[in-house]
Amino acid sequence: MDDELFRATYRKLADLLQNDDGAAAKMFEANNHIFNAAFPREFSDIKAAISRFDFESAQTQLVHAMMAHYEVSDEQQ
Protein backbone atom coordinates (compact mmCIF):
# COMPACT_ATOMS: atom_id res chain seq x y z
CA MET A 1 0.00 0.00 0.00
CA ASP A 2 1.22 3.47 -0.88
CA ASP A 3 2.02 5.07 2.48
CA GLU A 4 1.51 8.63 1.21
CA LEU A 5 -1.92 7.76 -0.23
CA PHE A 6 -2.85 5.94 2.97
CA ARG A 7 -1.87 8.89 5.19
CA ALA A 8 -3.74 11.40 3.00
CA THR A 9 -6.85 9.20 3.00
CA TYR A 10 -6.61 8.72 6.76
CA ARG A 11 -6.25 12.47 7.38
CA LYS A 12 -9.24 13.26 5.15
CA LEU A 13 -11.47 10.74 6.91
CA ALA A 14 -10.31 11.87 10.35
CA ASP A 15 -11.08 15.48 9.42
CA LEU A 16 -14.56 14.61 8.15
CA LEU A 17 -15.31 12.60 11.28
CA GLN A 18 -14.02 15.36 13.56
CA ASN A 19 -16.29 17.87 11.81
CA ASP A 20 -19.27 15.51 12.04
CA ASP A 21 -19.54 15.67 8.26
CA GLY A 22 -21.92 13.19 6.67
CA ALA A 23 -19.53 12.93 3.71
CA ALA A 24 -17.41 10.70 5.95
CA ALA A 25 -19.71 7.76 5.20
CA LYS A 26 -19.27 8.07 1.43
CA MET A 27 -15.56 8.72 1.75
CA PHE A 28 -15.11 5.64 3.96
CA GLU A 29 -17.16 3.48 1.59
CA ALA A 30 -15.15 4.66 -1.42
CA ASN A 31 -11.88 3.86 0.37
CA ASN A 32 -12.88 0.90 2.52
CA HIS A 33 -10.33 -1.33 0.78
CA ILE A 34 -7.56 0.96 2.08
CA PHE A 35 -8.86 0.97 5.65
CA ASN A 36 -9.59 -2.75 5.64
CA ALA A 37 -6.03 -3.47 4.50
CA ALA A 38 -4.53 -1.10 7.06
CA PHE A 39 -6.77 -1.98 10.00
CA PRO A 40 -8.15 -5.50 9.52
CA ARG A 41 -8.90 -6.02 13.22
CA GLU A 42 -10.57 -2.64 13.74
CA PHE A 43 -12.23 -2.28 10.34
CA SER A 44 -15.64 -3.75 11.20
CA ASP A 45 -16.00 -1.62 14.35
CA ILE A 46 -15.06 1.56 12.50
CA LYS A 47 -17.44 0.67 9.67
CA ALA A 48 -20.28 -0.03 12.11
CA ALA A 49 -19.79 3.30 13.91
CA ILE A 50 -19.76 5.20 10.63
CA SER A 51 -22.88 3.39 9.39
CA ARG A 52 -24.64 4.51 12.61
CA PHE A 53 -23.34 8.06 12.00
CA ASP A 54 -21.56 7.80 15.36
CA PHE A 55 -18.67 9.84 14.05
CA GLU A 56 -17.18 10.55 17.47
CA SER A 57 -16.81 6.84 18.18
CA ALA A 58 -15.57 6.16 14.66
CA GLN A 59 -12.93 8.86 14.98
CA THR A 60 -11.75 7.50 18.33
CA GLN A 61 -11.50 3.99 16.91
CA LEU A 62 -9.73 5.28 13.79
CA VAL A 63 -7.13 7.16 15.83
CA HIS A 64 -6.50 4.15 18.08
CA ALA A 65 -6.16 1.90 15.03
CA MET A 66 -3.69 4.31 13.46
CA MET A 67 -1.62 4.45 16.66
CA ALA A 68 -1.58 0.65 16.89
CA HIS A 69 -0.74 0.34 13.18
CA TYR A 70 2.29 2.55 13.48
CA GLU A 71 3.46 0.92 16.72
CA VAL A 72 3.47 -2.42 14.89
CA SER A 73 5.11 -0.92 11.80
CA ASP A 74 7.85 0.63 13.90
CA GLU A 75 8.47 -2.67 15.71
CA GLN A 76 8.75 -4.53 12.40
CA GLN A 77 11.57 -2.29 11.16
DACORPE-V889043 format. One record per run of one state. SS is the DSSP state (@ for helix, = for strand, . for the rest). FROM is the first residue (numbers start at 1). LEN is the number of residues. If there is no record, write none. Layout:
ss=SS from=FROM len=LEN
ss=SS from=FROM len=LEN
This chain:
ss=. from=1 len=2
ss=@ from=3 len=16
ss=. from=19 len=4
ss=@ from=23 len=8
ss=. from=31 len=1
ss=@ from=32 len=7
ss=. from=39 len=4
ss=@ from=43 len=9
ss=. from=52 len=3
ss=@ from=55 len=22
ss=. from=77 len=1
